[in-house]
Amino acid sequence: MALGTGTLPYDLRFDAGRICLDLLATAHPLERLDSLPPLCAWIARSGLVPPGTPLAHAGPSWPLAFRELRGSVRQLVSGWLTGGTRSAYDPALAHVNSVARTAPPVPRAVRMRDGALVRELDAEPECAALLAVVARDAVELLTDPVARAALRQCAGDNCPIVYVDTSRGRRRRWCSSEVCGNRERVARHRRRAALART
């Protein structure tokens, strides 16, 4: 799975530690899943499908379906982080559970000419099957007490990204050291420089 930001198409991020949380990051700071090309790029880069899997069959309803799942996952994750009224999130929970029921894409091993085995999908991945992978990841995350306890909101200014803190001592503060962490270090340096000038 790709990490960080930078040269990825559509400035997609994959540094949250879970695919369901990476989906949440597609709404910040701007909507990334507003059409098929960025969604297909996200599907390919996220590892939902093996490298090189064609997605030409993807339809215009796919971005909306992914955004709807993203909204439900966001409600559940935010509810957990803020300790909100659990029953307020029951519609989101029902949606995630419903999406998770679909069978995910079926992988198979294919032998290459050089004898190496590579992973391919048994058939073209349908939208519902790809959504199921993300929904199942959300179910696993939110029902695993250890993983759930490692959920963190980025400490960066105006950054809503949530990530799984797997750092030593659980001291990670930012969704990405290269993005929000760097912004904080630059801001801190500017504050110190301004104080030194006065």
C-alpha positions in Angstrom: 0.0 0.0 0.0 1.3 3.5 -0.9 2.1 5.9 1.9 2.1 9.6 2.2 1.2 12.1 -0.4 3.0 13.8 -3.2 3.2 12.4 -6.7 0.1 10.1 -6.4 -2.6 11.0 -8.9 -5.3 13.4 -7.5 -3.2 13.9 -4.3 -4.5 10.8 -2.7 -3.3 9.8 0.8 -2.7 6.4 2.2 -1.2 7.0 5.6 -4.0 6.4 8.0 -3.1 2.7 8.7 -6.5 1.2 7.6 -8.2 1.2 4.3 -11.5 2.4 5.8 -9.6 5.4 7.3 -7.8 6.1 4.0 -11.3 6.3 2.5 -12.2 9.0 5.0 -9.1 11.0 3.9 -10.5 11.4 0.4 -12.7 14.2 1.6 -9.9 16.4 3.0 -9.2 19.2 2.2 -11.3 18.8 -1.0 -13.6 16.1 -2.3 -11.5 13.6 -4.2 -14.2 11.1 -5.2 -16.3 13.4 -7.3 -15.9 11.4 -10.5 -14.7 8.0 -11.7 -11.0 8.7 -12.6 -10.0 9.7 -9.0 -12.1 6.9 -7.5 -10.5 4.3 -9.8 -7.1 5.7 -8.9 -8.0 5.4 -5.2 -9.2 1.8 -5.7 -6.0 0.8 -7.5 -3.6 2.6 -5.1 -5.4 1.4 -1.9 -4.8 -2.2 -2.7 -8.4 -3.1 -3.1 -7.5 -4.7 -6.4 -4.2 -6.2 -7.6 -1.9 -3.9 -9.6 -3.0 -3.6 -13.2 -6.6 -4.7 -12.6 -8.7 -3.0 -15.3 -11.6 -0.9 -14.0 -13.1 0.1 -17.3 -16.4 -1.4 -16.3 -16.8 1.0 -13.4 -20.0 3.0 -13.6 -21.1 6.5 -12.8 -22.9 5.3 -9.6 -19.6 4.1 -8.0 -18.4 7.5 -6.7 -21.7 8.1 -4.9 -21.7 4.6 -3.4 -18.1 5.1 -2.0 -19.0 8.6 -0.7 -22.1 7.2 1.1 -20.0 4.4 2.7 -17.4 7.0 3.7 -20.1 9.1 5.4 -21.3 6.1 7.4 -17.8 5.1 8.4 -17.0 8.7 9.3 -20.1 8.9 11.6 -19.0 5.7 13.4 -15.4 6.7 13.8 -16.3 10.2 14.9 -18.8 8.8 17.4 -16.2 6.6 18.9 -13.6 9.3 19.2 -16.0 11.9 20.7 -17.9 9.4 22.9 -21.2 10.6 21.4 -24.6 8.9 21.9 -24.2 5.5 20.4 -27.8 5.2 19.3 -27.4 8.3 17.2 -25.1 6.3 14.9 -27.4 3.3 14.4 -28.3 4.2 10.8 -24.6 4.5 9.9 -23.9 1.2 11.6 -26.8 -0.5 9.8 -25.4 0.8 6.5 -21.9 -0.4 7.1 -23.2 -3.8 8.2 -25.4 -4.1 5.1 -22.5 -3.2 2.8 -20.2 -5.7 4.6 -22.6 -8.6 3.8 -21.6 -8.7 0.1 -18.8 -11.2 -0.8 -15.5 -9.4 -1.5 -13.7 -10.0 -4.8 -12.3 -13.5 -5.2 -8.5 -13.6 -5.6 -6.6 -16.3 -7.5 -3.0 -17.1 -8.1 -1.8 -16.9 -11.7 1.5 -18.3 -12.9 3.5 -15.8 -15.0 5.8 -16.9 -17.9 8.8 -16.8 -15.5 7.1 -19.1 -13.1 6.3 -16.5 -10.5 2.8 -16.4 -9.0 0.9 -13.1 -9.0 -2.5 -12.3 -7.5 -5.4 -11.5 -9.9 -9.1 -11.3 -9.3 -11.3 -14.2 -10.5 -13.7 -11.7 -12.3 -14.1 -8.0 -12.8 -14.6 -6.5 -9.4 -18.1 -5.1 -8.9 -18.7 -2.0 -6.9 -20.6 -3.8 -4.1 -17.7 -6.3 -3.7 -15.1 -3.5 -3.4 -17.3 -1.6 -1.0 -17.6 -4.8 1.1 -13.8 -4.9 1.6 -13.9 -1.4 3.0 -16.9 -2.0 5.1 -15.5 -5.2 6.6 -12.3 -3.3 7.4 -14.4 -0.8 9.3 -16.2 -3.5 11.1 -12.9 -5.2 12.1 -11.4 -1.9 13.2 -14.4 -0.8 15.3 -14.9 -4.2 17.0 -11.3 -4.7 17.9 -10.7 -3.1 21.2 -6.9 -2.8 20.7 -7.2 -1.2 17.2 -10.1 1.0 18.3 -8.0 2.3 21.3 -5.3 3.3 18.8 -7.6 5.6 16.8 -6.3 9.2 16.9 -7.5 12.5 15.4 -4.7 14.4 13.7 -3.4 17.3 15.9 -2.7 19.4 12.9 -4.7 22.7 12.5 -8.0 22.0 10.8 -7.1 18.4 9.9 -9.9 16.0 10.4 -7.9 12.9 9.4 -8.2 9.9 11.7 -5.4 7.3 11.8 -4.3 4.2 13.8 -1.4 5.1 16.0 1.0 2.1 15.9 4.0 4.2 17.0 6.2 3.1 19.9 4.6 4.5 23.0 1.5 5.6 21.1 2.9 9.2 20.7 2.1 9.9 17.1 0.5 13.3 16.8 -0.1 13.8 13.1 -1.8 11.9 10.3 1.5 12.4 8.4 4.8 13.7 9.6 5.5 15.0 6.1 2.2 16.9 5.8 0.7 18.1 9.1 3.9 17.4 11.1 5.9 19.5 8.7 3.3 22.3 8.8 3.5 22.4 12.6 7.3 22.5 12.6 7.3 25.3 10.1 4.7 27.3 12.1 6.7 26.7 15.3 9.9 27.9 13.6 8.1 31.1 12.4 6.7 31.8 15.9 10.2 31.4 17.4 11.7 33.7 14.7 9.0 36.3 15.2 9.7 36.3 19.0 13.4 36.6 18.4 12.8 39.7 16.2 10.7 41.4 18.9 
